[in-house]
Amino acid sequence: MTEPRPFKIPLSVLVVIHTPALQVLLIERADAPGFWQSVTGSKDFADEPFGVTAVRELQEETGLDAAAPGHVLTDWGLENVYEIYPQWRHRYAPGVVHNTERVFGLCIPAVIPVRLSPREHSAQVWLPWPEAMDRCFSSSNAEAISWLPRLGRCG
């Protein structure tokens, strides 16, 4: 018999992966076709630093190493508090309806294909940042991408 999965912690990261030319990687959710997003993921434990969560989620969802040569991971100092979509609330403890999301950017030197986690994502696309904003299903993700020209550091 498998152990029940622990409830997700309502503290997460959003990582906008981009190039110096402001091309943005979006990945499509496997459990919600048509829902395109940046890398996201919850902390594994409440006091896990957001930066550690960002590095882990990048590796798990795309295979990207935030510390690889030419890669620059930046904490944008932005946090979003949003209502968790009803279809995903069962993943959280009873009564939890809001999540706090810390925003990061990962600049990589050029557009490359990434290795998706098939359990989580089914497709990937690189788009100019305005088109990526329009493709996101999440308004907080679209807003984060809108900050890219001002906050996206590549070195």
LOFI-283297 format. One record per residue (C-alpha): residue in one letter; x, z, y. Coordinates in steps of 0.25 Angstrom, whole numbers, plus 5000, padded with zeros to 4 digits. Each point is the difference from the previous one (the first is absolute). Layout:
// residues N
A|X|Z|Y .
...
***
This chain:
// residues 155
M|5000|5000|5000 .
T|5005|4996|5014 .
E|5001|5011|5011 .
P|4991|4997|5012 .
R|5008|4995|5012 .
P|5002|5010|5011 .
F|4992|4998|5013 .
K|5008|4991|5010 .
I|5005|5008|5012 .
P|4993|4995|5013 .
L|5014|4998|5007 .
S|5006|4986|4998 .
V|5009|4989|5006 .
L|4997|4986|5004 .
V|5013|4991|5000 .
V|5000|4987|5008 .
I|5010|4991|4993 .
H|5005|4989|5010 .
T|5012|4991|5003 .
P|5007|4999|5014 .
A|4991|4988|5002 .
L|4988|5009|4999 .
Q|4995|4994|4987 .
V|4992|5011|4993 .
L|4998|5002|4985 .
L|4986|5003|4995 .
I|4996|5003|4986 .
E|4986|4999|4994 .
R|4994|5012|4993 .
A|4998|4997|4985 .
D|4987|5009|5000 .
A|4994|4993|5012 .
P|5002|4985|5001 .
G|5001|4995|5014 .
F|5005|5014|5005 .
W|5014|4997|5006 .
Q|5009|5011|5005 .
S|5014|5005|5003 .
V|5006|5010|4990 .
T|4993|5013|5000 .
G|5000|5012|4992 .
S|4998|5015|5000 .
K|5010|5011|4999 .
D|5003|5006|4986 .
F|5000|5014|5005 .
A|4995|5006|5014 .
D|5014|5003|5005 .
E|5007|4987|4996 .
P|5006|4994|5013 .
F|4992|4987|5004 .
G|5013|4992|5000 .
V|5002|5004|4985 .
T|4986|4995|4997 .
A|5003|4987|5008 .
V|5012|4997|4992 .
R|4993|5003|4986 .
E|4988|4992|5003 .
L|5008|4988|5005 .
Q|5008|5000|4987 .
E|4987|5002|4991 .
E|4992|4990|5007 .
T|5010|4989|5003 .
G|5013|5003|4994 .
L|5007|5001|5013 .
D|5011|5010|5003 .
A|4999|5005|5014 .
A|5015|5003|5000 .
A|5004|4986|4995 .
P|5010|4993|5010 .
G|4993|4994|5011 .
H|4987|5008|4998 .
V|4996|5010|5012 .
L|4989|5010|4997 .
T|4995|5006|5013 .
D|4989|5011|5002 .
W|4992|4995|5011 .
G|4995|5014|5004 .
L|4985|4995|4999 .
E|4990|5007|4992 .
N|4986|4996|4996 .
V|4988|5009|4996 .
Y|4989|4992|4993 .
E|4988|5002|4991 .
I|5003|4996|4986 .
Y|4992|4989|4995 .
P|4989|5005|4991 .
Q|5004|4992|4988 .
W|5013|5007|5000 .
R|4996|5014|5003 .
H|4999|5004|4985 .
R|5016|5000|5000 .
Y|5000|5012|5010 .
A|4995|5014|4998 .
P|4985|5003|5002 .
G|4997|5000|5015 .
V|5012|4992|5005 .
V|4996|4989|5008 .
H|5011|4998|5010 .
N|5015|4995|4998 .
T|5012|5001|5009 .
E|5009|4988|5000 .
R|5014|5000|5005 .
V|5005|4986|5005 .
F|5014|4994|4996 .
G|5006|4986|5002 .
L|5010|4994|4990 .
C|5008|4988|5006 .
I|5006|4991|4989 .
P|5009|4988|5004 .
A|4991|4989|4995 .
V|4987|4997|4993 .
I|5002|5002|4985 .
P|4991|5001|4988 .
V|4998|5015|4996 .
R|4997|5006|4986 .
L|4986|5005|5001 .
S|4994|5011|4991 .
P|4989|4993|4992 .
R|4992|5013|4999 .
E|4999|5000|5015 .
H|5002|4986|5006 .
S|4997|4986|4995 .
A|5005|4991|5011 .
Q|5010|5000|5012 .
V|5001|4991|5013 .
W|5009|5000|5012 .
L|4993|4997|5013 .
P|5004|5000|5015 .
W|4995|5013|5005 .
P|4988|4996|5008 .
E|4995|4993|4987 .
A|5003|5012|4992 .
M|4992|5009|5009 .
D|4988|4991|4998 .
R|5002|5000|4985 .
C|5000|5016|4998 .
F|4987|5006|4995 .
S|5004|5014|5007 .
S|4999|5001|5015 .
S|5011|5010|5000 .
N|5009|4991|4992 .
A|4997|4989|5010 .
E|5003|5009|5012 .
A|5013|5004|4994 .
I|5004|4985|4999 .
S|4996|4998|5014 .
W|5011|5010|5004 .
L|5011|4992|4993 .
P|5005|4992|5012 .
R|5003|5013|5007 .
L|5004|5009|4989 .
G|5006|4991|4989 .
R|5014|5004|5000 .
C|5010|4991|4992 .
G|5013|5007|5003 .
***
